[in-house]
Amino acid sequence: MVEHRHQDLSESVFEDVDLTGALFHSVLLRDVRIRGAWAERLVIDGGFEELLLNGVDVVPLWRAELARRHPEYAMLTPHDADGYRAVWPVLEEQWAATVDRARGLPEERLHERVDGEWSFVETLRHMLFVHDAWLRRAVLGEPAPYDALDLPHDEMPALEGVPRDHDARPSLDHVLDLRGERLAVTRRFFTELTDEQLRRSTTVTGPGYPEAGSYAVTRCLNAVLDEEWWHRRFAERDLTVLLEG
């Protein structure tokens, strides 16, 4: 077994290689070609713009199936301000049910990771970071809105002013109090959002994340929606393991 961590393996060639039981985590697969492969069971989690399986782009089929199973999935890319107002309470309601489910576990298990993924509390801490980064910093213009408990994604390099405390063990209630403050800001923002705002770009300056630059407002808001939807699904997946264990 060979471990490759934090390496650039661009243009590498793997030929006549046995990858049984291999784990690929946080990998960039741009323009990757796999030929002559045999897969008895291949599990892939990630975001894909195009995924060709024997010449067929299966991404549209995958998206259609997600929308069939989860009708709100089609709402995650709103076309106007009313669309954002419609989807946001759906996401809040789903998360409320997930939190209620998590409360069925002892507090210490809410800090337990499943298969190396974030614990439930860590997931909520990451959601603090998402709101602070993409709404409060990028859209509302707060230069450094982060709380000490904000948890950035693991792949993000260390950035000036951005906290990253992996050892913190805050209580669920404390993190939920912080999250409640962010949800209130987001709820108010969507209530007042206009179509004109959605046509604008925003300029981020100074150190932090997202890094300085220009971003479409829709790009920032959709990041919040996507992160809320996907991370709740990840949390539900892991809660099932913890509750059954």
N, C-alpha and C positions, 0 to 999 in steps of 0.2 A: 504494500500500500504506500502510495506517495501522496503527500499533502502539498498542494499549491495554494498559498495564501498571499494575497496582495501582490500578485505578479501580473505582468503583461505578457500573455501568451498569444498575442495577435499573430496571425498567419501560421500558427502551429499546425502540424499535420499528425493525425492519429490514424494509423493504418494497421489493420489486423490486430486490434487492441480489444481486450476483454474489459468492459466497463460495468460488469455485474456489480450491483450494489453501490455504484458510484454516487456521490453527492455533489451537486453543483449548487452553490449558494451565492446569491448576489453576483451573478455573472452577466456580462454584456455579450449578447449573441447577435451582433450586427453582421449581416451577410455571411452567416455560417451555413455551410453545406454538409449534410450528412448523407452519404450514399452507401448502398449495399448494407443497410443496417437491418438488424433483426431484433424486434422488441417484443418480449412476452408480456411485459407490463412496464409502461413508461408513464411516470407521473410528472407533470410540468405545471408549476404555479408561476405566474408572472404576467407581465403586460406585453402584448404582441400587436404590432401594426399589420404584419403579414406573416402567416405561417403556412407554408406550402407542404402538404402531405401528399406525396405521390402526384404532384402536379396540381393539386386542388388547394386553394386558399381556404382554410377552415375557420379563419377568424370571423367572417360574417355569420357562419353557422353557429359558432360558439356564442357570439353576441346575441343572436336570435334566441338561442336556448336559455341564456341567462335571463333575457327579458321575459321569456315564457315562464320560467320558474320564479322569477322575482320581478313583478311588473314595475316596481319602482326603478329598476336598473335603467330603463329607457328614459327616465326623468333626470338622469345625472348630467345630461348635456343640454340645459335649457336654452331656448332661443330668445327669451325675453325676460324681463324682470318678474313677470307673473310666474314664469316657470320656476325661478329660484324660490319664490314665495310658496309655491305649491310643494316642492320637494323637501324643503327644510323641515317642516313639522313631521313629515314621514320619517326622516332620519332620526330626529329627536325621539319620536315615539318608539322606534325600533331599539335605540340605545337604552331607553328607560327599561324596556323589557329585558335586555341583556344584563343590565346592572342588577335588576331584581333576581335574575338567575344566578349571578355571581355571588350574591349575598347568601346563597345556600351553602357556600363553602366557608370553612374556617378562615380567619384573616390570613394566617400564614400561608395558606395554599394559593392565595391571590398573588403571592410573590413567586410562585413556582412556575418554571418554564416547562413547556411541552415540546419535545423534539428540538430543543435549542431556540425556539421562537420566544418572543417577548412574553412575560407574565401578563396577567390581566392588568395589574397596576401599572406596569411599564407601558402597556398599550395606551392606557388613559393618559399617562405622562407624555407619550408621543403626540397624542391629540392636542394637548396643551400647546406643544411646540408648533403643530400645524396651524392652529388658529393664530398664535402669536406671530408666526413667520409670514403666512400668506394673506391674512386679513389685516391684522393690526400693523405690521411693519410694511408690507407691500402695498396695501390698498389705503389704509388709514394714515399712513405716514409716520407711525411711531418708530423712532430710530432703533430703540432697544427695548422691546416690550416683554422680553423673556422673564420667566420665573426660574428660580434656581432648580426647580424640579422638572423643567422642560427637558424632554429627551429627544434629541435629533435622531435621524436614521443612522444606522451604524456605518453606512458607506460614506457619510459626509466627513470630510477632513476637519480637523480642528480649526475653528474660526474665532477670531477675536470677539469677545463679548458673548459668545453663544455657550450656554452651560451644557455640561455632559457628565452628570454624576450617576454612574452605573451602580454605585454602592448604596444609594439612598433607599430607605425602606419606609416611605410615608404610609400612613393609614389610608384605607380606601376612602373614608369620609373626608379626609383632608384633601385628597386629590379631586374628589367630586366637588368639593367647595370651589376649588380653583377652576375646575371645568365649568361649573355653573356660571361663574363670572364670564367666561369666554362665550358660552352659549347665549347668554343674555346680550352680549355685544353683537354677536352674529345675527341673532333673531331681530334685533333692532335695525341692524344694517339692511337686512333683506326686506324688512317692512318699508323702509324708506328708499330702497333701490329704484332707480329709473332706467329706462331703456337707453337714455343718453349716456349714463355712466358706463353702461356695458360696451359702448362703442369707443371708449377711451383707453389710453394706456397710462400706466403709472410709472414714475421714476423713483427707483430706490437708490439711496446714497448711504455712504458710510459703511463701516464693517458690520458683518452680520450675515444672516441668511433669511431670504434669498440674497445673493450677493448683489452688489451695486449694478444697476442696469435698468433697462426699460422692459416692462412686462404688460401685456394686454390684461385688462381687468378681468376678462372672462377666464384667462389662463389661471389667475390667482384664485378666483372663486371656485373654479372647477377642481382645482387641487384640493380645496377644503372638502367639497362634496365627495370626490373620489376617495380621499383618505378616510373620511367618516364611514363610507359604505363598505370599503374593503376591509378595514381594520375591525369593524364590528363582526364581519363574517369570520375573520381569522380568530377573533376572540371567542365566538360561538363554537367554532371547531375545537378549540383547545379546552373550553369549559366542558364540553361533552366528555373529553378524556378525563378531566379532573373529577367530574361528578360521578363518573362510572368507575373510577379507580379506587 
